[in-house]
């Protein structure tokens, strides 16, 4: 079947793939923006082919997407989030009962191989603070996403705060950021790695999974700061937190959450709860897990959120 690609309204700014010009999709999946390649090029098409349905994917910062779903400005059959926080928004809105882990990842620092700092990043290692010192150099352009709307934007802040403690370099992470909500560094989720590839930034915060999918070089970081290990949460990750101003100008204190991807079927699924459940089961199954692994994702960790 011939397919066309149609953008959603500019107000939302999502990416839609695999839609038909004549018919609506049979499975609508919303997801954290960093998952664009694995969802739209791997999982979605494979599920559609296997089940003889059409797939439609929409990606945005997970908190922003969760708020749109909760306010019913967007409808979907399935939502896939990084960390539990966005799922809690949907639970509070009465749209989900449970969310199950489907994959996991870790924070890394991706860099542009054509950057004037490429040789320094290539020589840097997560075993010491060399990568942090390169980021702190005055001329380096560092990109990250908004900590108010995107979990990755929060997680890089946590990573830098943990790096200060782990490497015994108090204040160096703050120097890199130039402020938690520094507008000079913050970019829209889904476009950050494109800006990195295009040379607008020298380095960017990323999840290992998306960076591998994009075939970009990166600095791997130790478990103590990459937020990948749930076993380190209580004794180590939870030692850091930070405060931001939300969209209403109110202070909000944020705490770490391990980097696990969760999937949930929405109660108001336009194509039916059963179709959504089939997609979640596909992600959890042998083929889905193989496609996750091919795209650089690690196995799911931890247990389901909420009652089953």
N, C-alpha and C positions, 0 to 999 in steps of 0.2 A: 504493500500500500504506500502511495506517495504521501510524504509528510511535510508539513511546513512548520516554521518556528514563529511563534507570535509572542511579543512581549506583553506583560501585564501593564496595568496603568502605571504611569510614571510616579504616582503617589506611593506606590509600593516598591517598585524598582526590582522586582524579582526576575529570575531567569527561568523561563519555561522551555522545556524540551520535549520532543517526541509527542507533539500534539497533532491532531488531524484537522484539516481545514473544514471538514464536513461534519465531524462528530465530536462529542465531548469525550474526555478521557474516562477510562474505566477504573483507574487507580490514581489518586492524587496524593502525592507525598511531599510534605514540607520538611525541611531539614536545616541544620546548622550550615551556614554558608561555606565553611571550609570543606564540606563533603561533596561539593558540586561534581567533581570528576567521578568519584566512585558511585555516586547515586545516578547521575545522568548518563554516564558512559558504560557502567558495568552493571550494577544491581537492577536499575530500572529497566533497561532494554532486555536483560536476561529474564527477568520476571515476566515482562510483557510477552516475549516470545514463547515462553513455556506455558503461559496461561491464556494466550490468544486474546490479550486485552491491550489497551493503549495506556501508556504511562505519561503522567505529567508531574514534573518536579519543580519545586519552588524553594530557593535558598536565600537565607538572610541571617544576620546575627541571631543566635538562638533565643536570646531574651526578647529581642524585637519581634521575632516571629511568634514566640509564645504569646506576647501581648496582643498581636493582631488576631491570633486564633481565639484567645480568650474573649476579645471584644467582638468576635464574629465578623470582623472585617475581611477575614479570609477563612475559607473552609477547606478541610483536607480530610483524607481517610486516615493518614498516618503522620506522626511527627517524630523526627529523630533528632535528639538533642545531645550536646556534649555537656556533661555534669548534670546533677539532679536539679539544680536551681530552676531552669526554664520549665521543667516538668511540674514543679510545685505550683507554678502560675496556673497551669491547666487543671491541676487537681483542685486548687482553690476555686476555680471557675466552674467546677463540676463537670468538666469535659473528659476526664480520664479517671479510671480506678487504679490502674497499675501501669508501670513502665519497666521494661526488661532490658538488661544489658546485652548489647549486640557486638561491641568492639571496644577497643581502648587505644590510647596513644600517649604521647609525651610531648612536652614543650621543647622546641629547638630554636636555634638562631640560624635562619637561612640567609645566604648572602649572594650577591650578584657576581658571577665570575668575571665580569668586565669592569667591575668597580675598581677605582684606584687603590682601594684597600683590600682587594681580593687576596693578594699574597699574604697579608697579615691575618685575614680570616682563615685562609687555608692552613696556616701554621699554628693557629690557635687550637686549644683543646679544652674540653670541659673538665679535664682532670685538674686544671689550675685556673687562675683568674685571668688568663691571657685574653680570652674572648671578651670578657667584661671590660678590660682596659682598652681594647680596640674600639668597642662601642662608645666608650667615654671620650674618645679623641674628638676635639672640637669640630672637625670638618665632616665627620661621619653623619650621613642622613639615615636615621633609624625609623622604621615604620611599624605601627601597631594599630589595633582597632580600639573602638570606644569601650571603656570598662563599664559604662552604664547600659549599653545595649548588647554587648557581645561577651560571652564567657572567655574567649581568647584574649580580649582586651583586659579582662581581670587577671587572667592566669599569667600573662607576662609580667604584670606588676608583682604578683606573688613570687614568681620565679626570680625577679631581680631583688626583691626583699630577702628571699631565702639565700640568694647568692651572697649578699652582704654578710649574712651570718655564717654561711658555710666557708667562705674564703677569708673571713675576718677582715672585711673591707667596708666598715660602716660608712654609709653615705654615698658609695660609688654608684649603686643602683639608682638613687635619686638623681645623681648627676647625669646618668644616661638618659633618664626620662625627662628631666627638666620640668617636673611636676606630673602628678598622676594623670591629669586630664589636659596635657599639653597639646593644643590644637595643631601645632606644627608637625606632630608625629602621628596623629590619629587619622586613619583612613577607613573607608567603608569596607566591611567584611565582604569577601567575594571578589574584591578588586585589588587587595593589598599585594598578593603575589604577582599579579599582572604588572603592577607598578614596579615591583622589584625586578621582574624580568625586563621591563622597559628601561630600567636605569634611573627612575625617578627617586629611588632610595637605594642605599648601599646594602642595607641589611634589614631584615624584618622578623618579627616574632611569628612563629608558625607551629603547627602541630606536625610531628614527624610524618604522620600519615599523608597529609596534604602536600608536604614538601617533597616526599618521595614520589607521589603521584605526578607532581609538576616537574620532576627530574632536576631539582635545584640542589646545589651543594649546601651543606649545613654543618653546624657545630652541634654534636650530640652532647647532652648535659647529664650529669649524674642523677640518680634517683632522688638524692637529697633535695634537688631543686627543680626537677622536671615534672613533678606532680603526678607521676605515673603509677606510683605504688601506694595502694590504699592502706597497706600495713604501716606506712610511715605517717599517716594522717594525724593520729592523736598525739604522738610523741614528738613530731617534728614539724609537719606542714602547718599544724594549728597554732604554731608559735607566732605566725605573722597574720596581720590583718591591715586593712586601710579604709579610709573614709573618702567617699566621693559625694558630689552634688548630683542628685537625680534630676530628671527633666522638670521637676517642680521646684528645684532650688533647695531641696531639703537634704540634710546630711544622711548618708546611708553607710553603715559599716559593713564591709564585705569580708568573708572568711573563705578559706581554701576549700575546694572540693576536688577529689581525684578525677583524672581525665578518663572517664568512662562514658561511652556513647549509649544512650538509652532510646528505646523505641516504644511508642504508645499508639494505640488505636483510639481515635476520638469518637465520642458517643454520637456526635452529629455528623458522622462520616457521610458525605453526599453520595458515595457509591456503595455504601453499606458496610457495617461493622465486619461482616464475614470476609469481605474482600480485603479489608485492612488487616485482619488477623492472618490471612494467607500471606500477605507481604511480610509481616513481621516474622512469621514462621520460616519464610524463605530466607530472610537475613540470618536467622539463627541456624539454619540447616547447613549441610555439607557444602552445597554449591555457593550459598551466600557467604559463608565463612571463607571459602577459597577465594572468592572475588575480593573480599575485604583484605585478605592477606596479600594478594597480588598488588593491591593498591597501597601497601605499606602500613596497614592497620594491624594492631596486635589483637590477640584473643580477648573476648569480654571478661571482665573481672567483677567480683562482688555478686550480690544478689539483686532480685527485683525490688523496685521501690513500691511501697504501699501494699495493700492487701491484694491477693490474687483470688 
